[in-house]
């Protein structure tokens, strides 16, 4: 059974191969084809026979593609005669069927049409498969010589040639249909023309893109839809040049719809020959949306989206071009930012800050002329380039005009915001011959203006560059120092005036510089505070101090540790979580940690800072307001912020004498502490007179050289281990 199944499967594959070799499934059963009818007519004429046929074999049956002398009722029985002609080795000939045992009993030999003679030749394809037969028959016996055999074979070759031609025609029609489907489904316009530009093919996409139906298009020329005289068309793709200079790839041109509207297109062109006729092909795409997208991208790439002004990239490009055109002539560059803009962001939020930048851009656009370059470089930083202006007085007048434009408040979220601006001025070619150099010089001048308190105009001076270079060098060294563990922490004792015991210790950052030794905070802290590194350093100090306080507590010395915060730590938003995690890790009670915040930081009043301080206070951690009295803290500030201690600045303690103004300030701070239920500590105590005055004023705690200089954690532990006696204080000094 398995062998028979395999044989059947093989037979079926052979049949499919045979059918495909003939011309496909559609060949069998179709209406007669005149080419095959002519061949059987020719066979009847050449051999003088009444019967001739061309049959195709399928499923062991003969299907007649052309026949003469065979009616429908006898087709199958006549086909049995032809089946003997499928042997490809020779021509099949039966000179007299009555004398051939194979046919003597056949109905069509005995009855109509009384076949007595039969000759056939197999139709063998290139693969060797027998596709069918060509047969001739007669009603009388007859001979069949070699010449006749050769002629019959020649007729069979005609049949095979026609079969092959039909097969190729079928493939061609299939290819044409395939190409037509591709053309119809293409989103690109596909157009063909003759050598004179007359359109001979116009696909569906072309009809859509050019708003023209195929009937109209076929009566037009390519010039109607792609004018050769359009300004955007290079000479290489002109109609007259197509024959000689075929283009490669796409070129942008102007297309024209049937109604006359023009639009941008991309065109690829090719040429080929069909016989003696030259043909042109065009692939056309409507690039209107692409052009719009590019324009939008161009706008996004060069226009600041908040202010509507040119951005840094566009400014650098245009200013550099103008500066190059002056060929060393004079120009001025004014770089300025908004004094107080950061406070707007911190207090009102970034949305209000964005609205303010938009309002500033709008106002500046009205103040700056069209012949002057105005741009927003980023953040709250703006720049104006004045070509042909190098007189410092003229540049100053323009700068003052800019400042005057800020005198009118900006209305943001129903609030009037009053801002000022600081401006740095650099002059070309004196302060730089390139835009990049002028920007650097103007930036230094701006920094100098802001260092004077802001709201002023500063000019570049050579020494500013050296100052900035020194600052940058120090910033580099600070980054390297943190990576190399060159920072260390010393602790200064804080003493309870009532019992003279050490109640706490302030953690103080020091830099153990490899070349300059131990550096005090005044030598590096201001620069560090302005660096992104400040948050990381501050967090390290905080972790180290908490760890040290926990170590003292385990040794039976529960000493409160005070840690100074950088503004960056409060603004980071993660400070409460960090403190909670560290307190839990070291099992340290929250009341043994106090954070010191300067008035300057606290008065920024940002939502993030207030939120951070409130969250920290909820943990039970104390908050001391450092340098109290040196800033602008108000009574409402003391009411709103979660402060637990006021720290009197050493500037008031240093010159405190009975009846002096400093003594009055100290007394007032102590009274405020009592009113708001806040502890008060004074720093910078260096002699007993200051101590007695503070004690008399009611100050709770003190620190200063009188009680000990900043020292190591081990030295603090020794001091804490015994009560403060006079002899002990002397040893600490």
MARNU-377971 format. One record per residue (C-alpha): residue number from 0; residue in one letter; x, y, z. Coordinates in steps of 0.05 Angstrom, whole numbers. Each point is the difference from the previous one (the first is absolute). Example, Ala and Ser with C-alpha at 12.3 -4.5 7.8 and 13.67 -1.06 7.14 Angstrom:
(0 'a' (246 -90 156)) (1 's' (27 69 -13)) 
This chain:
(0 'x' (0 0 0)) (1 'x' (56 48 18)) (2 'x' (34 -14 -67)) (3 'x' (-64 12 -38)) (4 'x' (-12 66 37)) (5 'x' (69 23 -16)) (6 'x' (-9 -19 -73)) (7 'x' (-66 39 -2)) (8 'x' (33 61 31)) (9 'x' (56 -4 -50)) (10 'x' (-49 -7 -57)) (11 'x' (-37 62 24)) (12 'x' (64 41 3)) (13 'x' (16 -22 -70)) (14 'x' (-69 21 -23)) (15 'x' (8 69 32)) (16 'x' (68 8 -32)) (17 'x' (-28 -21 -67)) (18 'x' (-58 49 5)) (19 'x' (46 57 21)) (20 'x' (46 -17 -58)) (21 'x' (-59 3 -48)) (22 'x' (-26 69 19)) (23 'x' (-35 -5 66)) (24 'x' (-67 -26 25)) (25 'x' (-39 48 -44)) (26 'x' (26 -33 -64)) (27 'x' (-46 -60 5)) (28 'x' (-74 10 -12)) (29 'x' (5 70 -31)) (30 'x' (-32 18 -66)) (31 'x' (37 -21 -64)) (32 'x' (60 41 -19)) (33 'x' (9 18 -73)) (34 'x' (76 -15 0)) (35 'x' (-11 -73 19)) (36 'x' (-59 -6 -49)) (37 'x' (45 23 -57)) (38 'x' (51 -54 17)) (39 'x' (-52 -57 -4)) (40 'x' (-26 31 -65)) (41 'x' (71 -2 -26)) (42 'x' (8 -73 22)) (43 'x' (-64 -20 -37)) (44 'x' (24 36 -62)) (45 'x' (72 -27 1)) (46 'x' (-18 -72 14)) (47 'x' (-67 -2 -37)) (48 'x' (-36 -30 60)) (49 'x' (-70 14 26)) (50 'x' (19 -1 74)) (51 'x' (53 39 38)) (52 'x' (6 22 73)) (53 'x' (43 34 52)) (54 'x' (-12 -30 69)) (55 'x' (26 17 69)) (56 'x' (8 -53 53)) (57 'x' (-29 11 69)) (58 'x' (-15 -54 52)) (59 'x' (13 -54 -54)) (60 'x' (-53 31 -45)) (61 'x' (8 35 -66)) (62 'x' (-32 68 -6)) (63 'x' (-5 26 -72)) (64 'x' (26 70 -9)) (65 'x' (-15 -3 -75)) (66 'x' (-33 -54 -43)) (67 'x' (-29 -14 -69)) (68 'x' (-45 -59 -16)) (69 'x' (-14 -18 73)) (70 'x' (-68 14 30)) (71 'x' (-14 8 74)) (72 'x' (-31 -70 8)) (73 'x' (63 -35 -23)) (74 'x' (54 44 31)) (75 'x' (18 -46 57)) (76 'x' (4 -63 -44)) (77 'x' (41 36 -53)) (78 'x' (45 24 56)) (79 'x' (17 -73 14)) (80 'x' (34 -4 -68)) (81 'x' (42 62 17)) (82 'x' (21 -28 67)) (83 'x' (46 -48 -36)) (84 'x' (40 59 -28)) (85 'x' (27 24 67)) (86 'x' (64 -41 -7)) (87 'x' (54 53 -11)) (88 'x' (48 -50 -32)) (89 'x' (-36 -6 -66)) (90 'x' (-58 20 -44)) (91 'x' (-62 -44 10)) (92 'x' (-27 -27 -66)) (93 'x' (-57 -51 -12)) (94 'x' (-6 -11 -75)) (95 'x' (-63 -44 5)) (96 'x' (-39 -8 64)) (97 'x' (-34 -64 -24)) (98 'x' (67 -34 -2)) (99 'x' (22 28 69)) (100 'x' (-27 -40 59)) (101 'x' (2 62 44)) (102 'x' (-51 37 -42)) (103 'x' (-39 -51 -40)) (104 'x' (-54 -5 54)) (105 'x' (-4 75 15)) (106 'x' (-70 29 -11)) (107 'x' (26 57 -42)) (108 'x' (38 -48 -44)) (109 'x' (-61 -44 -10)) (110 'x' (-51 56 -3)) (111 'x' (-1 74 -16)) (112 'x' (46 31 -18)) (113 'x' (31 -67 -21)) (114 'x' (72 17 17)) (115 'x' (47 -44 -40)) (116 'x' (64 42 4)) (117 'x' (32 38 58)) (118 'x' (66 37 8)) (119 'x' (20 43 60)) (120 'x' (60 35 29)) (121 'x' (9 19 74)) (122 'x' (5 74 20)) (123 'x' (62 -1 45)) (124 'x' (20 62 38)) (125 'x' (70 23 19)) (126 'x' (-5 -42 64)) (127 'x' (-13 -64 -39)) (128 'x' (-71 -5 26)) (129 'x' (-53 -20 -51)) (130 'x' (-51 56 -1)) (131 'x' (-47 -29 -51)) (132 'x' (-3 -27 -72)) (133 'x' (-9 21 -72)) (134 'x' (-39 -54 -38)) (135 'x' (-26 -11 -70)) (136 'x' (-50 -55 -20)) (137 'x' (-31 -27 -63)) (138 'x' (-59 -44 -18)) (139 'x' (43 -42 -46)) (140 'x' (65 -38 9)) (141 'x' (62 36 -24)) (142 'x' (75 0 3)) (143 'x' (42 52 38)) (144 'x' (72 13 -23)) (145 'x' (58 38 33)) (146 'x' (-15 64 -36)) (147 'x' (-70 0 27)) (148 'x' (26 -17 69)) (149 'x' (47 60 -3)) (150 'x' (-56 46 -21)) (151 'x' (-44 -25 57)) (152 'x' (57 15 49)) (153 'x' (7 70 -30)) (154 'x' (-74 12 12)) (155 'x' (10 -24 72)) (156 'x' (56 51 9)) (157 'x' (-48 54 -24)) (158 'x' (-49 -22 54)) (159 'x' (55 2 53)) (160 'x' (23 69 -24)) (161 'x' (-71 25 7)) (162 'x' (-6 -31 69)) (163 'x' (64 35 22)) (164 'x' (-23 65 -30)) (165 'x' (-66 -6 35)) (166 'x' (37 -14 65)) (167 'x' (42 62 -9)) (168 'x' (-61 41 -17)) (169 'x' (-33 -24 64)) (170 'x' (62 19 41)) (171 'x' (1 68 -35)) (172 'x' (-73 12 17)) (173 'x' (13 -20 72)) (174 'x' (60 47 4)) (175 'x' (-40 56 -31)) (176 'x' (-55 -11 50)) (177 'x' (51 -3 56)) (178 'x' (31 66 -23)) (179 'x' (-69 30 -8)) (180 'x' (-18 -19 72)) (181 'x' (65 30 24)) (182 'x' (-12 64 -39)) (183 'x' (-71 5 26)) (184 'x' (20 -12 72)) (185 'x' (60 47 -2)) (186 'x' (-7 65 39)) (187 'x' (47 33 -50)) (188 'x' (-23 28 -65)) (189 'x' (27 -44 -57)) (190 'x' (0 33 -69)) (191 'x' (27 -24 -66)) (192 'x' (8 42 -63)) (193 'x' (25 -8 -71)) (194 'x' (61 37 -25)) (195 'x' (-42 62 -13)) (196 'x' (-25 2 72)) (197 'x' (-70 -24 -17)) (198 'x' (-29 -40 58)) (199 'x' (-14 -74 -13)) (200 'x' (-7 -24 71)) (201 'x' (-30 35 61)) (202 'x' (-13 -42 62)) (203 'x' (-53 10 54)) (204 'x' (47 37 47)) (205 'x' (17 48 -57)) (206 'x' (-73 13 -10)) (207 'x' (-8 17 74)) (208 'x' (63 41 7)) (209 'x' (-11 42 -62)) (210 'x' (-77 2 6)) (211 'x' (-8 -25 -71)) (212 'x' (-34 -63 -26)) (213 'x' (36 -47 -47)) (214 'x' (-40 19 -61)) (215 'x' (22 73 4)) (216 'x' (71 -19 18)) (217 'x' (9 -44 -61)) (218 'x' (-17 60 -43)) (219 'x' (54 43 35)) (220 'x' (75 4 5)) (221 'x' (45 -4 60)) (222 'x' (11 75 -6)) (223 'x' (-72 9 22)) (224 'x' (15 -30 69)) (225 'x' (74 11 10)) (226 'x' (18 66 -34)) (227 'x' (72 -2 -23)) (228 'x' (10 75 12)) (229 'x' (-13 -3 75)) (230 'x' (54 35 39)) (231 'x' (12 -60 45)) (232 'x' (14 -46 -60)) (233 'x' (74 -10 -15)) (234 'x' (22 -2 -72)) (235 'x' (15 -75 5)) (236 'x' (-74 -15 4)) (237 'x' (-27 47 -53)) (238 'x' (-45 -34 -50)) (239 'x' (46 13 -58)) (240 'x' (59 -28 39)) (241 'x' (-34 -65 22)) (242 'x' (18 -36 -64)) (243 'x' (74 14 8)) (244 'x' (11 9 75)) (245 'x' (-41 -48 42)) (246 'x' (-4 21 72)) (247 'x' (19 -43 59)) (248 'x' (-41 0 64)) (249 'x' (-53 51 18)) (250 'x' (2 74 -15)) (251 'x' (-48 52 27)) (252 'x' (-44 37 -49)) (253 'x' (-65 37 -4)) (254 'x' (-61 -41 -19)) (255 'x' (-64 28 -29)) (256 'x' (-69 -30 10)) (257 'x' (-51 -2 -55)) (258 'x' (-35 61 29)) (259 'x' (65 40 -1)) (260 'x' (21 -3 73)) (261 'x' (74 -11 10)) (262 'x' (32 -41 55)) (263 'x' (69 -29 16)) (264 'x' (17 -69 -27)) (265 'x' (59 -47 -3)) (266 'x' (13 -31 -68)) (267 'x' (42 -60 -21)) (268 'x' (8 -10 -75)) (269 'x' (24 -57 -43)) (270 'x' (2 -17 -74)) (271 'x' (-3 -65 -39)) (272 'x' (-14 -25 -70)) (273 'x' (-58 -41 -25)) (274 'x' (26 -22 -67)) (275 'x' (16 64 -37)) (276 'x' (-43 43 46)) (277 'x' (29 39 58)) (278 'x' (-41 0 63)) (279 'x' (4 43 63)) (280 'x' (-22 -19 69)) (281 'x' (-13 45 60)) (282 'x' (-10 -17 73)) (283 'x' (-32 61 33)) (284 'x' (-16 13 73)) (285 'x' (-38 57 31)) (286 'x' (48 28 53)) (287 'x' (-46 55 26)) (288 'x' (-6 -33 69)) (289 'x' (74 -16 2)) (290 'x' (16 73 -15)) (291 'x' (-47 22 56)) (292 'x' (32 -50 48)) (293 'x' (69 25 -18)) (294 'x' (-23 71 11)) (295 'x' (-27 -20 68)) (296 'x' (64 -35 17)) (297 'x' (39 60 -24)) (298 'x' (-42 44 45)) (299 'x' (9 -47 59)) (300 'x' (75 -3 -13)) (301 'x' (11 75 -2)) (302 'x' (-57 34 38)) (303 'x' (-6 -2 76)) (304 'x' (-69 -28 15)) (305 'x' (-12 39 64)) (306 'x' (21 70 -20)) (307 'x' (-10 -4 -75)) (308 'x' (70 29 -10)) (309 'x' (59 -30 -38)) (310 'x' (34 -54 40)) (311 'x' (74 -10 13)) (312 'x' (13 -39 -65)) (313 'x' (-33 52 -45)) (314 'x' (33 57 37)) (315 'x' (69 -30 -6)) (316 'x' (-10 -13 -74)) (317 'x' (-26 70 -17)) (318 'x' (46 38 46)) (319 'x' (61 -37 -26)) (320 'x' (-22 16 -71)) (321 'x' (-9 74 16)) (322 'x' (66 3 37)) (323 'x' (35 -32 -59)) (324 'x' (-31 50 -47)) (325 'x' (27 58 40)) (326 'x' (71 -27 -12)) (327 'x' (27 24 66)) (328 'x' (-46 59 8)) (329 'x' (-32 19 66)) (330 'x' (-59 -32 35)) (331 'x' (-29 -7 70)) (332 'x' (-29 -60 35)) (333 'x' (-46 8 60)) (334 'x' (-12 -61 43)) (335 'x' (-52 7 55)) (336 'x' (-44 -40 46)) (337 'x' (-59 13 46)) (338 'x' (15 18 72)) (339 'x' (-49 -38 44)) (340 'x' (-22 -49 -53)) (341 'x' (20 -60 43)) (342 'x' (-44 26 56)) (343 'x' (-60 3 -48)) (344 'x' (12 -73 -17)) (345 'x' (9 -20 72)) (346 'x' (-60 38 28)) (347 'x' (-51 1 -57)) (348 'x' (22 -63 -36)) (349 'x' (31 -15 -68)) (350 'x' (-65 13 -38)) (351 'x' (2 72 24)) (352 'x' (74 3 -18)) (353 'x' (-16 -23 -71)) (354 'x' (-54 52 -7)) (355 'x' (48 53 24)) (356 'x' (52 -20 -52)) (357 'x' (-53 5 -54)) (358 'x' (-19 70 24)) (359 'x' (73 21 3)) (360 'x' (11 -24 -71)) (361 'x' (-60 38 -25)) (362 'x' (22 65 34)) (363 'x' (72 -6 -23)) (364 'x' (-23 -11 -72)) (365 'x' (-35 68 2)) (366 'x' (62 33 28)) (367 'x' (53 -30 -46)) (368 'x' (2 22 -72)) (369 'x' (-4 -46 -61)) (370 'x' (73 14 -17)) (371 'x' (22 -26 68)) (372 'x' (5 -73 20)) (373 'x' (-39 -20 61)) (374 'x' (-2 -71 28)) (375 'x' (-13 -42 62)) (376 'x' (60 -43 14)) (377 'x' (-33 -43 54)) (378 'x' (-29 6 69)) (379 'x' (-9 74 15)) (380 'x' (60 21 -43)) (381 'x' (-10 46 -60)) (382 'x' (48 32 -49)) (383 'x' (0 58 -49)) (384 'x' (51 10 -56)) (385 'x' (10 72 -24)) (386 'x' (37 2 -66)) (387 'x' (42 62 -11)) (388 'x' (-3 22 74)) (389 'x' (65 0 39)) (390 'x' (-4 66 38)) (391 'x' (-8 -20 74)) (392 'x' (-46 60 11)) (393 'x' (-47 -20 -56)) (394 'x' (-1 -72 24)) (395 'x' (-14 26 71)) (396 'x' (-58 42 -25)) (397 'x' (-29 -60 -34)) (398 'x' (10 -43 62)) (399 'x' (-35 53 43)) (400 'x' (-57 0 -49)) (401 'x' (-7 -75 10)) (402 'x' (-1 10 75)) (403 'x' (-52 55 -8)) (404 'x' (-46 -49 -37)) (405 'x' (-2 -41 64)) (406 'x' (-26 57 43)) (407 'x' (-72 -16 -17)) (408 'x' (-23 -63 38)) (409 'x' (-16 -65 -35)) (410 'x' (-71 -25 12)) (411 'x' (4 -75 13)) (412 'x' (-57 -41 31)) (413 'x' (-35 64 24)) (414 'x' (64 23 35)) (415 'x' (45 58 -18)) (416 'x' (72 -24 -1)) (417 'x' (53 54 3)) (418 'x' (67 -23 -27)) (419 'x' (67 32 -15)) (420 'x' (56 -24 -45)) (421 'x' (75 -4 3)) (422 'x' (38 11 -65)) (423 'x' (70 -19 -22)) (424 'x' (30 37 -59)) (425 'x' (56 -23 -46)) (426 'x' (26 40 -60)) (427 'x' (29 -27 -64)) (428 'x' (55 -5 -20)) (429 'x' (30 22 67)) (430 'x' (-30 -54 43)) (431 'x' (-5 -55 -53)) (432 'x' (1 -10 -75)) (433 'x' (-50 -57 -1)) (434 'x' (-70 -7 28)) (435 'x' (23 -55 47)) (436 'x' (56 44 27)) (437 'x' (-48 59 8)) (438 'x' (-50 -43 38)) (439 'x' (54 -23 48)) (440 'x' (21 72 12)) (441 'x' (-71 24 9)) (442 'x' (-14 -57 48)) (443 'x' (58 22 43)) (444 'x' (-25 71 -2)) (445 'x' (-70 -24 20)) (446 'x' (29 -39 58)) (447 'x' (37 62 23)) (448 'x' (-64 42 -4)) (449 'x' (-39 -51 41)) (450 'x' (56 -3 51)) (451 'x' (-12 74 13)) (452 'x' (-71 -16 21)) (453 'x' (-35 -5 -68)) (454 'x' (-42 51 -36)) (455 'x' (61 31 -33)) (456 'x' (41 0 -64)) (457 'x' (70 -30 0)) (458 'x' (55 3 -52)) (459 'x' (51 -53 -15)) (460 'x' (68 12 32)) (461 'x' (61 -45 -10)) (462 'x' (7 -15 75)) (463 'x' (-69 -31 0)) (464 'x' (25 -55 -43)) (465 'x' (55 -17 49)) (466 'x' (-49 1 57)) (467 'x' (-46 -49 -35)) (468 'x' (57 -44 -20)) (469 'x' (20 -4 73)) (470 'x' (-71 -17 19)) (471 'x' (-4 -55 -52)) (472 'x' (67 -27 24)) (473 'x' (-27 -2 71)) (474 'x' (-63 -35 -24)) (475 'x' (42 -53 -33)) (476 'x' (42 -9 62)) (477 'x' (-63 -6 43)) (478 'x' (-28 -55 -44)) (479 'x' (66 -37 4)) (480 'x' (4 11 75)) (481 'x' (-68 -32 12)) (482 'x' (19 -60 -44)) (483 'x' (66 -7 38)) (484 'x' (-31 5 70)) (485 'x' (38 63 17)) (486 'x' (-59 30 38)) (487 'x' (-5 -11 75)) (488 'x' (-46 21 56)) (489 'x' (19 36 64)) (490 'x' (-48 13 57)) (491 'x' (-6 63 43)) (492 'x' (-32 -10 69)) (493 'x' (-64 35 18)) (494 'x' (-7 14 75)) (495 'x' (-61 7 45)) (496 'x' (10 65 38)) (497 'x' (-40 -25 60)) (498 'x' (39 -62 17)) (499 'x' (62 11 -44)) (500 'x' (-6 -69 -32)) (501 'x' (10 -15 -73)) (502 'x' (-70 -5 -28)) (503 'x' (18 -6 -73)) (504 'x' (53 6 -54)) (505 'x' (-3 35 -67)) (506 'x' (28 -40 -58)) (507 'x' (47 44 -41)) (508 'x' (28 -18 -68)) (509 'x' (74 7 -13)) (510 'x' (43 -14 -61)) (511 'x' (65 -36 12)) (512 'x' (34 27 -63)) (513 'x' (61 -41 -22)) (514 'x' (41 63 -14)) (515 'x' (-29 53 47)) (516 'x' (-19 -40 61)) (517 'x' (-65 7 38)) (518 'x' (-43 54 -32)) (519 'x' (-54 39 36)) (520 'x' (-71 5 -30)) (521 'x' (11 72 -20)) (522 'x' (51 -23 -52)) (523 'x' (-46 -46 -39)) (524 'x' (-71 -4 28)) (525 'x' (-29 58 -41)) (526 'x' (23 -33 -65)) (527 'x' (-22 -69 22)) (528 'x' (-70 26 17)) (529 'x' (-9 22 -73)) (530 'x' (19 -68 -28)) (531 'x' (-44 -61 -13)) (532 'x' (50 -37 43)) (533 'x' (-27 37 62)) (534 'x' (-58 -48 9)) (535 'x' (45 -62 -1)) (536 'x' (50 31 48)) (537 'x' (-56 24 46)) (538 'x' (-31 -70 1)) (539 'x' (67 -30 17)) (540 'x' (9 48 59)) (541 'x' (-70 -16 24)) (542 'x' (11 -76 -2)) (543 'x' (67 7 34)) (544 'x' (-28 44 56)) (545 'x' (-59 -47 13)) (546 'x' (48 -59 3)) (547 'x' (45 38 49)) (548 'x' (-58 21 45)) (549 'x' (-22 -73 3)) (550 'x' (70 -21 19)) (551 'x' (2 51 57)) (552 'x' (-68 -24 24)) (553 'x' (22 -72 1)) (554 'x' (58 22 43)) (555 'x' (-49 31 50)) (556 'x' (9 72 -25)) (557 'x' (-66 22 -32)) (558 'x' (25 64 -33)) (559 'x' (-43 39 -50)) (560 'x' (35 11 -67)) (561 'x' (-14 61 -43)) (562 'x' (10 -4 -75)) (563 'x' (1 59 -49)) (564 'x' (-41 -10 -63)) (565 'x' (14 22 -71)) (566 'x' (-58 30 -38)) (567 'x' (7 -56 -52)) (568 'x' (-17 -52 53)) (569 'x' (-65 34 17)) (570 'x' (-18 10 -73)) (571 'x' (15 -73 -18)) (572 'x' (-65 -23 33)) (573 'x' (31 -64 28)) (574 'x' (28 28 66)) (575 'x' (-56 -24 46)) (576 'x' (4 -71 -27)) (577 'x' (76 0 7)) (578 'x' (-3 24 72)) (579 'x' (-54 -51 18)) (580 'x' (40 -57 -30)) (581 'x' (65 21 35)) (582 'x' (-33 9 68)) (583 'x' (-31 -69 -6)) (584 'x' (65 -32 -24)) (585 'x' (41 27 59)) (586 'x' (-58 -4 51)) (587 'x' (10 74 17)) (588 'x' (-57 39 34)) (589 'x' (-22 58 -43)) (590 'x' (10 50 56)) (591 'x' (75 -12 -3)) (592 'x' (3 29 -71)) (593 'x' (-8 74 -16)) (594 'x' (4 32 -69)) (595 'x' (27 70 -8)) (596 'x' (-31 43 -56)) (597 'x' (24 70 -15)) (598 'x' (-49 58 -8)) (599 'x' (22 6 -73)) (600 'x' (-22 -71 -16)) (601 'x' (-63 2 41)) (602 'x' (-23 67 -29)) (603 'x' (-2 -30 -69)) (604 'x' (-66 -26 24)) (605 'x' (-9 -51 -56)) (606 'x' (-54 -52 8)) (607 'x' (53 -55 -3)) (608 'x' (40 31 57)) (609 'x' (-60 11 44)) (610 'x' (-25 -71 -14)) (611 'x' (68 -30 16)) (612 'x' (7 38 65)) (613 'x' (-70 -18 23)) (614 'x' (12 -74 -16)) (615 'x' (66 1 38)) (616 'x' (-31 33 60)) (617 'x' (-56 -53 2)) (618 'x' (55 -52 9)) (619 'x' (19 35 65)) (620 'x' (64 32 -27)) (621 'x' (16 70 25)) (622 'x' (8 59 -48)) (623 'x' (46 58 18)) (624 'x' (-3 66 -38)) (625 'x' (74 18 -9)) (626 'x' (29 70 -1)) (627 'x' (-66 28 26)) (628 'x' (-4 76 -5)) (629 'x' (47 8 -59)) (630 'x' (-54 -10 -53)) (631 'x' (-72 22 -10)) (632 'x' (-38 -51 40)) (633 'x' (-67 26 26)) (634 'x' (-45 -18 57)) (635 'x' (-48 -34 -49)) (636 'x' (59 -42 -23)) (637 'x' (11 -25 71)) (638 'x' (-74 -17 5)) (639 'x' (-5 -37 -66)) (640 'x' (65 -40 -1)) (641 'x' (12 -61 46)) (642 'x' (60 33 36)) (643 'x' (20 -28 69)) (644 'x' (62 42 15)) (645 'x' (27 69 -17)) (646 'x' (75 8 -8)) (647 'x' (28 69 15)) (648 'x' (54 19 -51)) (649 'x' (70 10 28)) (650 'x' (0 70 -30)) (651 'x' (-47 22 56)) (652 'x' (38 -38 54)) (653 'x' (70 25 -19)) (654 'x' (-13 74 17)) (655 'x' (-53 -12 54)) (656 'x' (12 48 58)) (657 'x' (-48 22 54)) (658 'x' (-48 51 -29)) (659 'x' (24 -10 -72)) (660 'x' (-45 -9 -60)) (661 'x' (27 -70 -10)) (662 'x' (-20 -17 72)) (663 'x' (-70 28 -15)) (664 'x' (-5 -44 -62)) (665 'x' (21 -61 40)) (666 'x' (-51 16 54)) (667 'x' (-54 9 -53)) (668 'x' (16 -67 -33)) (669 'x' (-4 -35 68)) (670 'x' (-67 34 14)) (671 'x' (-26 -24 -69)) (672 'x' (22 -70 19)) (673 'x' (-41 3 63)) (674 'x' (-61 27 -37)) (675 'x' (3 -54 -53)) (676 'x' (23 -54 49)) (677 'x' (66 -9 -36)) (678 'x' (68 -18 29)) (679 'x' (56 51 -13)) (680 'x' (74 -14 -10)) (681 'x' (55 52 -11)) (682 'x' (63 -14 -40)) (683 'x' (68 33 1)) (684 'x' (7 4 76)) (685 'x' (74 13 15)) (686 'x' (3 30 70)) (687 'x' (-34 -4 68)) (688 'x' (-31 70 -6)) (689 'x' (-39 -22 -62)) (690 'x' (-20 -63 37)) (691 'x' (-27 39 60)) (692 'x' (-38 49 -44)) (693 'x' (-33 -58 -37)) (694 'x' (-16 -35 64)) (695 'x' (-32 63 28)) (696 'x' (-40 9 -64)) (697 'x' (-29 -70 8)) (698 'x' (36 -35 -58)) (699 'x' (-5 -75 7)) (700 'x' (63 -26 -35)) (701 'x' (66 27 -27)) (702 'x' (58 -22 -43)) (703 'x' (66 31 -17)) (704 'x' (75 -1 13)) (705 'x' (-13 11 74)) (706 'x' (-26 -71 3)) (707 'x' (39 -34 -54)) (708 'x' (23 6 -73)) (709 'x' (-26 -47 -53)) (710 'x' (32 -68 16)) (711 'x' (-4 -73 -15)) (712 'x' (-57 -45 22)) (713 'x' (48 -36 47)) (714 'x' (18 65 36)) (715 'x' (-73 17 8)) (716 'x' (-12 -68 32)) (717 'x' (55 14 51)) (718 'x' (-31 67 17)) (719 'x' (-70 -28 7)) (720 'x' (23 -56 47)) (721 'x' (6 49 59)) (722 'x' (-38 62 22)) (723 'x' (27 68 -19)) (724 'x' (42 29 56)) (725 'x' (42 62 -6)) (726 'x' (63 -42 -7)) (727 'x' (-33 -41 -55)) (728 'x' (-19 62 -40)) (729 'x' (71 24 5)) (730 'x' (24 -64 -31)) (731 'x' (-49 7 -58)) (732 'x' (20 71 -19)) 
